[in-house]
């Protein structure tokens, strides 16, 4: 599986780890070069999670 660059942000309001993830931070402060929504759910985080 391809690695996702660290400057890709995420907007996923239901992800269990959204408040711990650097991707959510850069999406909110608009420093991400691109914004996607990864597969985190209410019970698990996605495989693209980056600790903030």
C-alpha positions in Angstrom: 0.0 0.0 0.0 1.3 3.5 -0.9 2.3 5.8 2.0 0.2 9.0 2.3 2.3 12.2 2.5 2.2 13.9 5.9 0.9 17.1 4.4 -2.4 15.5 3.3 -5.1 16.6 5.8 -8.3 14.7 6.8 -11.8 15.9 7.6 -13.5 12.9 9.2 -16.0 14.0 12.0 -16.7 10.5 13.2 -13.2 9.1 13.5 -12.3 7.9 17.1 -8.9 9.5 16.8 -9.8 12.8 15.2 -8.7 14.9 18.2 -5.3 13.1 18.4 -4.5 13.2 14.6 -2.1 15.7 12.9 -4.1 15.3 9.7 -7.2 16.8 11.3 -5.2 19.7 12.7 -3.7 20.7 9.3 -7.1 20.4 7.7 -8.7 22.7 10.2 -5.9 25.3 10.1 -5.7 25.1 6.3 -2.0 24.2 6.0 -2.7 20.9 4.3 -1.9 20.9 0.6 -4.9 18.5 0.0 -7.7 17.3 2.2 -9.2 13.8 2.1 -11.4 11.7 4.3 -9.7 8.5 5.5 -11.5 5.4 6.8 -11.6 6.1 10.6 -14.8 5.1 12.4 -16.4 5.6 15.8 -14.6 2.5 17.0 -11.2 2.6 15.2 -8.7 5.0 13.6 -7.6 4.7 10.0 -4.3 3.4 8.7 -3.2 6.9 7.8 -3.2 8.3 11.3 -0.3 10.6 12.4 0.1 11.4 16.1 0.0 15.2 16.7 
